[in-house]
Each structure stands twice: as structure tokens, then as C-alpha cells.
Amino acid sequence: MDTITSEIGFAGAGLYPDCLSLLSFGRDVSSEYLRTYRKPSPVKKVADEVGILFWQCICVVQDGIKFQVGERVYLYTTTLHRPYGSETILASCSPSPTLYVVDITGTVRRYRGFATGKERQVASAEVEKLVRESGQLSLDQMKEKMVEVIRKLQPKRQDRRIDIGWASAKECGKFEVCVIYL
């Protein structure tokens, strides 16, 4: 879990080198957008570009003949590259709270709350419940409830470190990462 810019947060689950590669690519997209338009990149733009990275137009040369392999060909099918083994979450609160998830197929979806990793379906349901209650809870109470959810889902957890990230309008739209040790 890290930041792409001060407003856009990044979380990846899967193969660590792929997560780092996607983080670096997201930073490149954001800095290019800033150079071109002289304003911070929207999280949707970065999420779409990361999704497109999973897919791309590739020309394959076989026996001296150039073949166009579709407009958006999955990288794995060309045998030139292996697929990315990482699921990516991009979050921002500038100008409004947004959360995008790029799955390993390159599909970009918007969510109100999401969790990734082990037991992600149950954890995502709990996060959605917390988001619905967010008007009644402070940020610290929400962090405590998330730690409780993780403890409940993984009671024999070997790793004592939990990374939680959030973007809050109260924090001027900045993305923050909190590391909690159990």
C-alpha cells in the first residue's frame, strides 16, 4: 500500500513485483497528466490507464509475416508476456470520494468500499457495511472496526502488521496509510 500522488492511494494484492510495477506505472501516468494539463490527474484516468496496461494492441511477427492480434488482446494469449498477477485498488477523495478496483483481467470497477487479499468477499461485505455507517462513525472508530473484522476473519494470522488506507474529505482529500501492529 502506497500513494501514487498525495491525493491518490494505491493498494495491490498478489505478486509483489507486479504490484510495484503497477504502482510505478500509475505514478508515471499521473506525472504525465500533470505535465500535460497542469493539474492533478483524476483517479479514474489512472485506473483506466492501469486497466489498459493489462490489455494492449500487439503486432506479432511469425515466419516473417506481420499479424495484428486484435485491438485489445490479453497479454497472456500472445505468449510475449505473462499476465499481471495483481489486483489493484485506487482511491481518492478529490473532489469526491472514489474507489476503483482493477482486477487481473484489466476490468475497472467503481466501489464504495472494497477489500482484497484472503477472505476478500466477506471482508468486502463488512467494509460495505462500515461505509453505510460512516456518517455515524469517526475515522478512528472505522479503523478499529476494520481491525476487528481482520482479526475475526484471520484469527491465526502469522503476520502482525495490518495496512489500512483511506482518503477523507476532512483531511483535505489526502490519501493516508496507517500501519497497525497487533
N, C-alpha and C positions, 0 to 999 in steps of 0.2 A: 504494500500500500504506500502510495506516494502522491505527489502533486505534479500535474502537468504544467499548470500555471498557478498563481496564488488563488484563482477562482475555481479551477477545475481539478477535481481529485480523481485518482486512478486507483483501482484495486484489481488485482489479477489473481486468478486461481488456476493452477495447472502446472505446466512445465516452467520452472523458474527462468531459464534463458529466454523462452518465448515471451514471458511477462515483461522482462527487461527490454526486449526488442520492441514490443508494442508500446511500452512507456516512452522509449526513445523516439519512436515514430510519431506518437501523439505530441510530444514536445516539438518535434520538427514541424509538424502541421500547424501547431499553434503559433510558433515563431514566424513561420512563413506568412500566415494570415495577418499577424501583427505588422510585419514589414510591408505587406501589400496594401492593407486597408487602414493602417494606423489606429486600430482599435483592437481590444482583446477578442479572441475567437470565441464564438458561441460553442457550447458543449455539443450541440447537435452536429455542427460541422466536423468537429474532431471525431465524434462517434461514427459518423458516416464514412470518413476517410479511413478509420481503423477497420471498419467493416469491408470497405473496398479493398484494403490490403489483403484480406483473406481471399479475395477473388481478384482476378485480373485477366486482361486480354493477353494471350501468349501466342506467338507465332512459333511453330515447331518446324524445324528443318529435318526431313527424313529422306535419305537417299538423294540429297541434293534438291529436293522439291520442297517449296515453302508451303505449309498448310496453316490456314487460320483456324484455330481451335476454339471457335465460339467467341462471343463478345465478352462474356463473363464466365470464364472457365475456372472451376475449382482447382486450386494449385496442385492438389494431390493427384488428380487424374492425368496430368501431363508427365508425371514422374520426374519433372525437373526439380521440384521442391517437395518437401513433406508438408502436411497441413500444420497449422499452428495448433499447439496443444494447450491453449489457454482461453479462459473465459474472462472477459474484461468488463469492469463496471466503471462508468464515468459519471461523476456527479458535480453539480454546480448549483449555486443559489443566486446567480447573477444573470438576468434581472429577477427571475423567479426560480423556485426550487425545481430542478430537473434531475432525472436519473436515467441513464441509458445503459443497457446491457448489450454487449456484442458477444454472441455465443461463437462456438468454434466453427460454425458454418458461415459466419460473416453476417448473420441476421442481426439487425439493430432494432431493439425494442425499448420503449419507454415504460418505466415503472414508477410507482410512488415509494416503494421500498423493496429491497432485494437483498438476498444473502447468497453467497456462493461457497463452494467447498463441500465438505462432508455434511450430510444431513441437510442439504440446502433447501429441499422442498418444505420441510417442517419449519426450518429457520425462517424462510421467506414468508410463510404464513404468519409466524409470530411477529416479524418485522412489519408486515401489513397491518396487523392489529395495533402495534405501537404507533404507527403513522396515523391511524384513525384517532387514537387517543392523544396525539401530540399536542393538541390545543390545551389539554388539561395538565400536561407534564412538563417539568423543566428539562433542560438538556441533560443535567446531571442525573435526574431520575430516569431518563430514557437510557443513558449509558448503563446505569445499574441494572435496569431491566434486561438489556441486551446481554450483559454478563451472566445474569441468571438463566436466560434462555440457552446460552452456550454451555453453561455448567450442567443444565438439565439434559441437553442433547448428547453431551460427551462427558459423562461422569468420570471416566477413567482416562481422561486426557493427559498425555505424557508431557506435551508442551505447555508450559505455564504462562505463555505470552498470548495475549489477545489484542489484535489490532482492530480498532473501530474508527471509522472516518465519518465525517458529517460536514455539511455545508449549511450554515444558518444565516438567516437574514439579520439576526441580532448581532452577528459577528461581521457585519458589513459585507456579506457574500463570500467571505474567505473560506476555503476548504481547510479543515484541520484533521490531523491524525492523532489519535490517542492510543498509547500503548499501555495496556493494563497487565500487570503480573499477578497471577493468582497465588 
